[in-house]
Amino acid sequence: MGTNIGFGIVGAGLVAPFHLNAIRDSRGGAAMGIFDINRERAAQVAERFAIKVFSSLQEMLEDENVHVVCVATPNHLHRDAVIQAARAGKHVLTEKPPAMSLRETDEMIDVCKKANVKFGCFVQCRVRKAIEAMKSALDTGRFGRLLRADAYMKWFRPQEYYTSDGWRGQKKCGSGVTVAQGFHYIDLLQYLVGHASTVDAQMTNIGHPGISLEDEVLAHIQYRCGAQGVVQLSTALWPGTDVRIEINGTSGTAVMIGEKIQTWKFREERPGDEQIRTFGSSAQATGAGGAADFGHRDHTVVVQDMIDCIQSDREVIIPVASVRPTLEIVLAMYHSAKHNGPITLPISDDDSVWD
Ligand SMILES: NC(=O)c1ccc[n+]([C@@H]2O[C@H](COP(=O)([O-])OP(=O)(O)OC[C@H]3O[C@@H](n4cnc5c(N)ncnc54)[C@H](O)[C@@H]3O)[C@@H](O)[C@H]2O)c1
């Protein structure tokens, strides 16, 4: 292996340029090429980033200069690309959600483990400085007894977003707001306060007529740690406002809006708190009003981590195994909405939730 870690991208759609910009900005990473079943799309992205178009995934996997495969295909197709890449001995970074079922997620984790390759996930909001500060405060008990953990994502996507590509309007492809956009924020709650014990969710479509998936979910989560919270997710609320994550305990409250710390208050002030209150920028868009309306800085941290992990042979910062509980909570929300009542975790897969 030379000094550079070579990346291949599968899927040349909306998110591919975020991966490629992240690789370009990394230390020690180089994009080797891209593959898409739509060759024209691949060619356009390849031209923009001056990289090669692979004629098949197989060709990409046979290229010894490709060490990492970034999977940026629609949600229901991640599994096949991940498994092929891992079996070819490539490290893998998959987009979120890792897959559409726990079964597929476990299979991918297992194949990557047996192939001895690293397997990370782009739930990149975890690396925001505001979230890192919240996580550290939680891990050191600064909130006291944890009481509430809430996420409010009041976003907007126009009708054309859902009709722009076949998979975007189909529930079974993972295009509902809960498993698509909302996945990031359910993941933040799970990452911060831990796994859920019960989930109660209602799903509706309030703003995208003729599209048969939910564009809104209102949910209540009871966490194993004793805290509870609400999750409100929507892509129907024009013009879309920045996501709010709120954590409350008996000794502290922290609120992040977008990527910015809005409230950082603890009974015991510590050195560094004043600086934490400046974390994040209100100038950086975080996706509220448009699908490509966000920066690639968080993706860059995940890409850089993969490069560093390969070079020093350690575990990635966001292993897919750590995202599995998020998928379980998301799936429990679909179960709950379907059966009209609370769901106790753990759950098993029930593919009929996608009908
Ligand atoms: N992390 C984030 O913030 C973020 C943001 C946007 C999208 N995403 C995720 O990225 C993934 C892609 O989303 P998108 O918005 O770019 O979708 P998209 O539809 O714009 O692009 C997907 C591309 O994959 C191609 N494709 C389909 N099947 C393929 C196959 N078998 N092999 C190779 N290429 C194939 C399509 O032709 C298309 O060009 C999804 O999982 C989505 O959830 C993540």
Ligand as a Chemical Component Dictionary entry (heavy atoms), coordinates in Angstrom:
data_LIG
# 
_chem_comp.id                   LIG 
_chem_comp.type                 NON-POLYMER 
_chem_comp.pdbx_formal_charge   0 
_chem_comp.three_letter_code    LIG 
# 
loop_
_chem_comp_atom.comp_id 
_chem_comp_atom.atom_id 
_chem_comp_atom.alt_atom_id 
_chem_comp_atom.type_symbol 
_chem_comp_atom.charge 
_chem_comp_atom.model_Cartn_x 
_chem_comp_atom.model_Cartn_y 
_chem_comp_atom.model_Cartn_z 
_chem_comp_atom.pdbx_ordinal 
LIG N1  N1  N 0  -25.267 11.180 5.256   1  
LIG C1  C1  C 0  -26.070 12.079 4.715   2  
LIG O1  O1  O 0  -26.192 13.177 5.222   3  
LIG C2  C2  C 0  -26.827 11.734 3.474   4  
LIG C3  C3  C 0  -27.392 12.733 2.681   5  
LIG C4  C4  C 0  -28.056 12.343 1.526   6  
LIG C5  C5  C 0  -28.177 10.994 1.202   7  
LIG N2  N2  N 1  -27.640 10.064 2.021   8  
LIG C6  C6  C 0  -27.728 8.629  1.724   9  
LIG O2  O2  O 0  -26.943 8.365  0.572   10 
LIG C7  C7  C 0  -27.525 7.299  -0.182  11 
LIG C8  C8  C 0  -27.782 7.791  -1.588  12 
LIG O3  O3  O 0  -28.681 8.878  -1.532  13 
LIG P1  P1  P 0  -28.728 9.957  -2.705  14 
LIG O4  O4  O 0  -29.593 11.041 -2.218  15 
LIG O5  O5  O -1 -27.355 10.241 -3.187  16 
LIG O6  O6  O 0  -29.516 9.105  -3.811  17 
LIG P2  P2  P 0  -29.529 9.326  -5.365  18 
LIG O7  O7  O 0  -30.737 8.667  -5.898  19 
LIG O8  O8  O 0  -29.310 10.771 -5.686  20 
LIG O9  O9  O 0  -28.232 8.525  -5.860  21 
LIG C9  C9  C 0  -28.139 7.135  -5.793  22 
LIG C10 C10 C 0  -27.352 6.653  -7.003  23 
LIG O10 O10 O 0  -27.155 5.257  -6.897  24 
LIG C11 C11 C 0  -27.244 4.712  -8.205  25 
LIG N3  N3  N 0  -27.485 3.282  -8.115  26 
LIG C12 C12 C 0  -28.657 2.634  -7.909  27 
LIG N4  N4  N 0  -28.459 1.307  -7.871  28 
LIG C13 C13 C 0  -27.123 1.123  -8.032  29 
LIG C14 C14 C 0  -26.308 -0.039 -8.087  30 
LIG N5  N5  N 0  -26.815 -1.265 -7.915  31 
LIG N6  N6  N 0  -24.986 0.129  -8.280  32 
LIG C15 C15 C 0  -24.452 1.371  -8.448  33 
LIG N7  N7  N 0  -25.181 2.497  -8.426  34 
LIG C16 C16 C 0  -26.504 2.372  -8.206  35 
LIG C17 C17 C 0  -28.349 5.501  -8.856  36 
LIG O11 O11 O 0  -28.294 5.414  -10.287 37 
LIG C18 C18 C 0  -28.084 6.903  -8.322  38 
LIG O12 O12 O 0  -27.271 7.659  -9.193  39 
LIG C19 C19 C 0  -28.799 6.924  0.568   40 
LIG O13 O13 O 0  -28.524 5.832  1.396   41 
LIG C20 C20 C 0  -29.113 8.136  1.415   42 
LIG O14 O14 O 0  -29.817 7.817  2.594   43 
LIG C21 C21 C 0  -26.978 10.413 3.144   44 
# 
loop_
_chem_comp_bond.comp_id 
_chem_comp_bond.atom_id_1 
_chem_comp_bond.atom_id_2 
_chem_comp_bond.value_order 
_chem_comp_bond.pdbx_ordinal 
LIG N1  C1  SING 1  
LIG C1  O1  DOUB 2  
LIG C1  C2  SING 3  
LIG C2  C3  SING 4  
LIG C2  C21 DOUB 5  
LIG C3  C4  DOUB 6  
LIG C4  C5  SING 7  
LIG C5  N2  DOUB 8  
LIG N2  C6  SING 9  
LIG N2  C21 SING 10 
LIG C6  O2  SING 11 
LIG C6  C20 SING 12 
LIG O2  C7  SING 13 
LIG C7  C8  SING 14 
LIG C7  C19 SING 15 
LIG C8  O3  SING 16 
LIG O3  P1  SING 17 
LIG P1  O4  DOUB 18 
LIG P1  O5  SING 19 
LIG P1  O6  SING 20 
LIG O6  P2  SING 21 
LIG P2  O7  DOUB 22 
LIG P2  O8  SING 23 
LIG P2  O9  SING 24 
LIG O9  C9  SING 25 
LIG C9  C10 SING 26 
LIG C10 O10 SING 27 
LIG C10 C18 SING 28 
LIG O10 C11 SING 29 
LIG C11 N3  SING 30 
LIG C11 C17 SING 31 
LIG N3  C12 SING 32 
LIG N3  C16 SING 33 
LIG C12 N4  DOUB 34 
LIG N4  C13 SING 35 
LIG C13 C14 SING 36 
LIG C13 C16 DOUB 37 
LIG C14 N5  SING 38 
LIG C14 N6  DOUB 39 
LIG N6  C15 SING 40 
LIG C15 N7  DOUB 41 
LIG N7  C16 SING 42 
LIG C17 O11 SING 43 
LIG C17 C18 SING 44 
LIG C18 O12 SING 45 
LIG C19 O13 SING 46 
LIG C19 C20 SING 47 
LIG C20 O14 SING 48 
# 
